[in-house]
Amino acid sequence: MGKVIKRIVNIVFVAVVLLLAAYTFLMAKYPDETARFTGFRLYAVLTDSMEPRIPTFSLVCTRVIDPDEPLHLKKGDIITFKADRFGDDILLTHHFNKTEKDFQGNTIYRTNAEGKDNLDMYKTLRKDIIGTYVFHIPFIGKIFLFLKSKFGILLYAELAVIWLFNKTIRTRWAEKEQVLKNRKHSMWMLWNLKPWRSIVCCVVNYGMIQRLRCDLLKQRYSCMMNKRSSLKKINGSLQERNACSRKNISDSITLSMM
């Protein structure tokens, strides 16, 4: 029972690691497609704008909202959106504050940081909003960033090689242990077999073999004696016939002479 549970735990652990590796790789290469497929998106918080509620380097999970889906936001809701900070496209998680209209009639979603009354300078459009905040895990963002990097992918590859090597070594050791167990079992059987039992078995077998040989020799001897007796009878009958034929010939000769 313990081996079965251990095997199940190992299978679940390997499955989780493989899924995490696949998800991390897809998020690094195809973030938008992966987010739409799974319905959620993970990313690391790199600033302290949401502290103390969301610490820096936390791993945030956001529920992805389709661009065509209508938004029903209230003031204070936490949303994740794309922003242009000094020419770099980044993801931010801030509080939704209100909506405004620009001079072209577009709806602008205004946001603010945690504990700040002044609004952000970002003019967020509907297409820039990724989704709504679900939960976060403190300080796991560093690990997530590392796993998304090239070094993280190399680490996954090394772990896979180590796991395969360990699996092969364990299989070979298990085979060797099974062979040793079989040898010990056979030696134990020979050790527990009492000597007189083997001697008696040998004597009985030898006696049975000798008895069979004697029976075969008796049968051969009786066959030979029967053949000899039948040959003697045949010779006797032939001699009697020859004697009778000679007597008849002599009688016929005497009668002719008279």
Backbone torsions as a table, in degrees:
resi	resn	phi	psi	omega
1	MET	NA	-40.3	179.5
2	GLY	-64.8	-37.9	178.6
3	LYS	-65.4	-38.4	179.6
4	VAL	-64.3	-44.9	178.9
5	ILE	-63.2	-41.5	179.4
6	LYS	-63.4	-40.4	178.8
7	ARG	-65.7	-40.6	178.9
8	ILE	-63.4	-42.6	179.0
9	VAL	-62.1	-42.0	179.3
10	ASN	-64.0	-41.2	179.8
11	ILE	-64.6	-43.8	179.4
12	VAL	-63.7	-42.3	179.8
13	PHE	-62.4	-45.1	179.3
14	VAL	-64.0	-40.7	179.4
15	ALA	-63.3	-42.3	179.3
16	VAL	-64.3	-43.0	179.7
17	VAL	-63.6	-42.2	179.3
18	LEU	-65.2	-42.3	178.4
19	LEU	-64.0	-42.6	178.5
20	LEU	-63.5	-40.5	178.8
21	ALA	-64.9	-43.8	179.0
22	ALA	-64.2	-43.1	-179.8
23	TYR	-64.4	-42.8	179.9
24	THR	-63.5	-42.7	179.6
25	PHE	-64.0	-44.7	179.8
26	LEU	-66.2	-37.7	178.0
27	MET	-66.3	-32.4	178.9
28	ALA	-74.0	-36.0	-176.5
29	LYS	-92.7	-43.8	-176.2
30	TYR	-129.9	73.2	-173.9
31	PRO	-66.0	-44.9	-175.9
32	ASP	-68.3	-44.4	-179.4
33	GLU	-65.0	-41.1	179.5
34	THR	-65.5	-40.2	179.7
35	ALA	-64.9	-41.0	178.6
36	ARG	-67.6	-34.1	-178.9
37	PHE	-72.0	-44.6	-177.0
38	THR	-84.2	-24.9	-177.6
39	GLY	87.1	-4.3	179.6
40	PHE	-137.3	159.7	178.9
41	ARG	-140.0	135.6	178.2
42	LEU	-109.6	140.8	175.1
43	TYR	-158.7	163.4	-177.4
44	ALA	-100.4	138.2	176.7
45	VAL	-84.0	123.5	-175.5
46	LEU	-105.7	-5.4	-178.6
47	THR	-122.0	169.6	-179.6
48	ASP	-102.1	21.4	-175.7
49	SER	-69.8	-20.1	-179.5
50	MET	-108.6	10.9	176.9
51	GLU	-74.2	148.7	4.2
52	PRO	-87.4	-1.4	-176.3
53	ARG	-64.6	-47.7	177.9
54	ILE	-122.7	104.6	-177.7
55	PRO	-66.2	160.4	176.4
56	THR	-63.9	144.0	-178.5
57	PHE	66.9	25.6	172.1
58	SER	-82.9	153.2	174.9
59	LEU	-94.9	116.9	-175.3
60	VAL	-104.9	135.9	175.0
61	CYS	-107.5	125.8	-177.8
62	THR	-120.5	134.3	174.1
63	ARG	-81.2	121.9	-175.1
64	VAL	-75.2	134.3	177.4
65	ILE	-111.0	128.1	179.3
66	ASP	-62.1	141.3	-179.5
67	PRO	-58.8	-27.8	179.7
68	ASP	-86.4	-7.7	-178.5
69	GLU	-79.8	134.7	179.8
70	PRO	-69.1	145.6	-179.8
71	LEU	-96.0	137.3	175.1
72	HIS	-125.5	83.5	-175.5
73	LEU	-106.9	145.6	174.1
74	LYS	-114.3	157.4	178.7
75	LYS	-62.0	128.4	-178.8
76	GLY	102.4	-13.4	176.2
77	ASP	-64.1	144.6	-179.9
78	ILE	-95.6	125.3	179.7
79	ILE	-125.4	158.5	175.1
80	THR	-113.0	131.5	-175.5
81	PHE	-145.8	161.2	175.9
82	LYS	-84.9	142.7	-179.6
83	ALA	-142.3	152.3	178.0
84	ASP	-104.9	105.6	-179.9
85	ARG	-110.8	106.1	178.3
86	PHE	54.5	40.0	177.2
87	GLY	88.7	-4.0	179.1
88	ASP	-105.3	132.9	175.9
89	ASP	-81.7	119.6	-178.7
90	ILE	-129.6	167.3	174.0
91	LEU	-108.0	133.1	178.7
92	LEU	-124.7	149.2	174.2
93	THR	-122.0	107.4	-178.4
94	HIS	-134.6	172.0	176.9
95	HIS	-77.6	138.1	171.4
96	PHE	-78.0	135.9	-177.8
97	ASN	-111.7	-57.2	-178.4
98	LYS	-164.1	174.3	175.7
99	THR	-114.9	148.8	177.9
100	GLU	-136.9	166.9	175.6
101	LYS	-113.0	133.1	175.5
102	ASP	-87.3	-176.0	-175.5
103	PHE	-70.6	-15.3	177.1
104	GLN	-94.6	0.2	179.7
105	GLY	88.0	6.3	178.9
106	ASN	-79.4	145.0	178.6
107	THR	-81.1	125.8	179.2
108	ILE	-109.1	129.2	178.5
109	TYR	-98.8	114.5	-178.4
110	ARG	-94.2	139.9	-175.8
111	THR	-129.0	166.7	175.6
112	ASN	-146.9	156.3	-179.5
113	ALA	-77.5	174.8	179.9
114	GLU	-68.5	125.2	177.1
115	GLY	74.5	11.8	179.9
116	LYS	-111.1	137.6	177.5
117	ASP	-89.8	-31.1	-179.4
118	ASN	-73.7	145.7	-177.0
119	LEU	-80.8	155.2	176.3
120	ASP	-68.7	157.4	178.5
121	MET	-79.9	-10.1	-177.1
122	TYR	-74.9	135.7	174.0
123	LYS	-104.2	93.5	-171.8
124	THR	-87.2	127.9	175.0
125	LEU	-93.2	171.9	-179.0
126	ARG	-62.8	-38.3	-177.8
127	LYS	-68.5	-17.7	-179.2
128	ASP	-84.9	-14.6	-176.9
129	ILE	-80.4	123.9	-179.8
130	ILE	-83.5	-49.1	-177.2
131	GLY	175.3	-167.1	-177.8
132	THR	-109.1	149.1	-178.2
133	TYR	-66.8	137.9	177.6
134	VAL	-112.6	-59.7	178.8
135	PHE	-160.3	173.0	176.0
136	HIS	-143.3	156.5	176.0
137	ILE	-120.7	116.8	-174.9
138	PRO	-63.4	139.4	169.0
139	PHE	64.5	9.3	176.9
140	ILE	-90.0	-10.3	-178.8
141	GLY	-61.3	-34.1	178.4
142	LYS	-61.9	-42.9	178.8
143	ILE	-64.1	-42.0	179.8
144	PHE	-62.8	-42.1	177.9
145	LEU	-63.8	-39.5	178.4
146	PHE	-65.4	-42.0	-179.3
147	LEU	-66.9	-27.9	178.2
148	LYS	-78.3	-16.7	-177.6
149	SER	-79.8	173.7	178.3
150	LYS	-64.8	-35.8	178.4
151	PHE	-65.4	-35.4	176.9
152	GLY	-65.3	-40.7	177.5
153	ILE	-64.0	-40.6	175.8
154	LEU	-63.0	-37.4	177.8
155	LEU	-62.7	-42.6	176.6
156	TYR	-59.7	-42.7	179.6
157	ALA	-63.6	-42.7	178.7
158	GLU	-64.3	-41.4	178.1
159	LEU	-63.3	-38.2	178.2
160	ALA	-64.1	-43.0	178.8
161	VAL	-64.3	-44.0	179.3
162	ILE	-62.5	-40.5	-179.9
163	TRP	-64.8	-43.3	178.9
164	LEU	-64.5	-41.6	178.7
165	PHE	-63.0	-44.7	178.7
166	ASN	-63.0	-39.7	178.7
167	LYS	-62.5	-43.5	-179.9
168	THR	-64.4	-45.1	-179.8
169	ILE	-62.5	-42.8	180.0
170	ARG	-64.3	-39.1	179.0
171	THR	-63.2	-44.0	179.8
172	ARG	-66.0	-41.4	178.2
173	TRP	-63.8	-37.9	178.1
174	ALA	-64.2	-40.4	178.0
175	GLU	-64.4	-42.8	178.4
176	LYS	-63.9	-41.7	178.2
177	GLU	-63.1	-37.3	178.4
178	GLN	-66.2	-40.3	177.2
179	VAL	-62.8	-43.8	178.5
180	LEU	-63.7	-38.7	177.5
181	LYS	-63.3	-41.3	179.0
182	ASN	-64.1	-40.3	178.4
183	ARG	-65.3	-43.9	179.0
184	LYS	-62.6	-37.7	179.7
185	HIS	-65.7	-42.5	179.5
186	SER	-65.9	-40.8	177.4
187	MET	-65.0	-36.5	178.2
188	TRP	-65.3	-38.9	178.5
189	MET	-64.8	-42.6	178.7
190	LEU	-67.2	-36.7	-179.3
191	TRP	-67.4	-39.6	-178.9
192	ASN	-78.7	-14.9	177.0
193	LEU	-74.0	118.7	-174.9
194	LYS	-70.6	143.3	-176.2
195	PRO	-61.4	-39.5	-176.2
196	TRP	-64.8	-28.6	177.4
197	ARG	-64.5	-44.8	179.4
198	SER	-65.7	-38.6	179.7
199	ILE	-64.9	-46.3	179.3
200	VAL	-59.9	-42.3	179.1
201	CYS	-61.2	-41.9	179.7
202	CYS	-65.0	-44.1	-179.5
203	VAL	-63.2	-45.2	-179.9
204	VAL	-62.2	-43.4	179.2
205	ASN	-64.0	-41.6	179.0
206	TYR	-64.4	-41.8	178.4
207	GLY	-63.8	-41.1	178.1
208	MET	-63.3	-39.8	178.9
209	ILE	-64.7	-44.5	179.2
210	GLN	-63.8	-38.9	178.6
211	ARG	-64.1	-41.3	176.6
212	LEU	-62.8	-40.1	178.2
213	ARG	-64.1	-41.8	178.2
214	CYS	-63.1	-41.9	178.9
215	ASP	-62.4	-40.8	178.5
216	LEU	-65.0	-42.1	178.5
217	LEU	-64.1	-39.7	177.6
218	LYS	-63.2	-42.2	179.0
219	GLN	-63.0	-43.2	177.9
220	ARG	-62.8	-42.2	-179.4
221	TYR	-64.3	-42.8	179.1
222	SER	-65.0	-37.6	176.7
223	CYS	-63.5	-42.2	179.2
224	MET	-64.7	-42.0	179.5
225	MET	-65.0	-40.3	177.8
226	ASN	-62.7	-40.9	178.0
227	LYS	-63.6	-42.3	179.8
228	ARG	-63.2	-44.2	-179.9
229	SER	-63.7	-38.6	178.3
230	SER	-67.4	-36.5	177.1
231	LEU	-66.4	-39.8	177.9
232	LYS	-62.2	-43.1	178.7
233	LYS	-62.0	-41.5	179.2
234	ILE	-64.4	-42.8	178.8
235	ASN	-63.7	-40.8	179.1
236	GLY	-63.4	-43.0	179.3
237	SER	-65.4	-37.2	177.8
238	LEU	-66.2	-41.4	178.6
239	GLN	-64.0	-41.1	177.3
240	GLU	-62.2	-41.9	178.3
241	ARG	-63.3	-41.6	178.5
242	ASN	-64.1	-40.2	179.4
243	ALA	-65.0	-41.8	179.2
244	CYS	-63.9	-41.2	-179.7
245	SER	-66.8	-37.7	177.5
246	ARG	-65.0	-41.9	-179.8
247	LYS	-63.9	-40.7	179.1
248	ASN	-64.8	-38.3	179.3
249	ILE	-65.6	-43.6	-179.4
250	SER	-65.2	-37.8	178.3
251	ASP	-65.6	-38.5	-179.9
252	SER	-68.9	-33.8	178.6
253	ILE	-68.3	-42.6	-179.9
254	THR	-64.5	-38.9	179.5
255	LEU	-66.0	-37.3	-179.9
256	SER	-70.0	-32.6	179.4
257	MET	-72.0	-30.6	179.1
258	MET	-74.3	NA	NA
